[in-house]
């Protein structure tokens, strides 16, 4: 079984901080559960990134989106399969946000 190394870009780290800060203001326990759900989803990418949907039609077939269920909505992580061993998480947003920031 192939194993990929998952890394987060600086932008993705900033997205996670923003999303967590939003939840911490409302519900600390939910913020912790959300972070756990996101981390567990990233682990899925280590073994099966091609199971995720393509992000946009076009000339970048390795640009994909990971749907992360959480509560009534969840999160979406934009990532790219860089090569046969590495994946970069480019951005993370809540499903109710309009687009990646």
Buried (B, 14 or more C-beta within 10 A) or exposed (E): EEEBEBEBBEBBEBBBEBBBEEBEEEEEEEBEBBBEBBEEBBEBBBEEBEEBEEBEEEEEEBBBBBEBEBEEEBBBBBBBBEEEEEBBBBBBBBBEBEEBE
